[in-house]
Amino acid sequence: MHIKKHHSRLLTSSQIDRADRILDARIKSRTPLAYLLNEAWLGRHRFFVDQRVIIPRSFIAEFIETGLAQWLPARRKKLRALDLCTGSGCLAIVLAKTFRGMHVDAVDVSGPALEVAHVNIKRHHLQSRTRAILSDLLTGIPESVRYDLIVSNPPYVRTSSMRALPMEYRHEPTLALAGGTDGLELVSRILDSARQYLTPKGVLVLEVGHNKKAMEKTFPRLPILWLDTLSSEGMLALIEAKDIPERSKPRGQKRGKT
Ligand SMILES: C[S@@+](CC[C@H](N)C(=O)[O-])C[C@H]1O[C@@H](n2cnc3c(N)ncnc32)[C@H](O)[C@@H]1O
């Protein structure tokens, strides 16, 4: 009944024009609807988006709301977390909204993406507990800082798959998708330095897409707990700080097997 009523609502001519323009862009340029409407949803949270950021769809959001609590220390008031590769700021915001006492740093190397993150942090009224930081992964974070949690949904699409991406994905920033030859370029850099930024009982949660096998091959000795969500299997890796090797080489040097 409600749907029928909604569908039979009369539109003004300017609303019809706008709908036509959106349909036209969606069909002809295959622009994702989220960019056309400047709106994307991650679970029950709404975010502003435009082409400066990837459209939020990380499985980490569901884990934050349903499975993360057991991995955090009981004293919840002073929790400190980092969302590496934050894009629109969506995961940082889901963290701050789920854990009321948590302070969250949201890092991205893209200035334009951080402008969008700022908009979202403000819209969710989280300026007092969430700050956006321009940094190439962890290189801009003071070495004295320690986090209880680092989450990251880094770019992880392999170079060979980048070429085969559907048109819709090509409207998203390449910087948000391209993960190098094996898709693990950013993941490896994060693993290289994450330990020193985590508390002794801290945890790292990484989204790696379809790169589970490649990750196990590249890091054969790394204890990884693979987390499933309602809509993903083996795409989220949880690694405890104590299991991450200490950084053994200067920043920026090529990786080896862990
Ligand atoms: C897959 S998107 C994830 C965005 C957001 N966290 C989400 O889940 O929707 C990856 C993000 O990593 C950022 N990025 C790429 N290289 C980076 C680097 N070296 N340091 C920090 N951020 C980086 C991109 O700008 C992009 O915003």
PDBQT file of the ligand as one rigid body, heavy atoms in Angstrom, charges set to zero:
ROOT
HETATM    1  C1  LIG A 301      40.158   0.885  -0.776  1.00  0.00    +0.000 C 
HETATM    2  S1  LIG A 301      40.172   2.595  -0.338  1.00  0.00    +0.000 S 
HETATM    3  C2  LIG A 301      39.446   2.478   1.277  1.00  0.00    +0.000 C 
HETATM    4  C3  LIG A 301      38.723   3.706   1.714  1.00  0.00    +0.000 C 
HETATM    5  C4  LIG A 301      37.850   3.504   2.964  1.00  0.00    +0.000 C 
HETATM    6  N1  LIG A 301      38.640   3.058   4.104  1.00  0.00    +0.000 N 
HETATM    7  C5  LIG A 301      36.745   2.524   2.684  1.00  0.00    +0.000 C 
HETATM    8  O1  LIG A 301      36.779   1.409   3.220  1.00  0.00    +0.000 OA
HETATM    9  O2  LIG A 301      35.824   2.872   1.909  1.00  0.00    +0.000 OA
HETATM   10  C6  LIG A 301      41.899   2.840  -0.042  1.00  0.00    +0.000 C 
HETATM   11  C7  LIG A 301      42.325   4.243   0.378  1.00  0.00    +0.000 C 
HETATM   12  O3  LIG A 301      43.743   4.197   0.602  1.00  0.00    +0.000 OA
HETATM   13  C8  LIG A 301      44.311   5.438   0.249  1.00  0.00    +0.000 C 
HETATM   14  N2  LIG A 301      45.747   5.223   0.060  1.00  0.00    +0.000 N 
HETATM   15  C9  LIG A 301      46.387   4.712  -1.042  1.00  0.00    +0.000 A 
HETATM   16  N3  LIG A 301      47.706   4.673  -0.826  1.00  0.00    +0.000 NA
HETATM   17  C10 LIG A 301      47.912   5.157   0.434  1.00  0.00    +0.000 A 
HETATM   18  C11 LIG A 301      49.084   5.376   1.222  1.00  0.00    +0.000 A 
HETATM   19  N4  LIG A 301      50.300   5.084   0.768  1.00  0.00    +0.000 N 
HETATM   20  N5  LIG A 301      48.916   5.889   2.468  1.00  0.00    +0.000 NA
HETATM   21  C12 LIG A 301      47.685   6.209   2.941  1.00  0.00    +0.000 A 
HETATM   22  N6  LIG A 301      46.555   6.034   2.234  1.00  0.00    +0.000 NA
HETATM   23  C13 LIG A 301      46.661   5.501   0.995  1.00  0.00    +0.000 A 
HETATM   24  C14 LIG A 301      43.530   5.857  -0.974  1.00  0.00    +0.000 C 
HETATM   25  O4  LIG A 301      43.639   7.244  -1.181  1.00  0.00    +0.000 OA
HETATM   26  C15 LIG A 301      42.110   5.372  -0.605  1.00  0.00    +0.000 C 
HETATM   27  O5  LIG A 301      41.389   6.407  -0.010  1.00  0.00    +0.000 OA
ENDROOT
TORSDOF 0
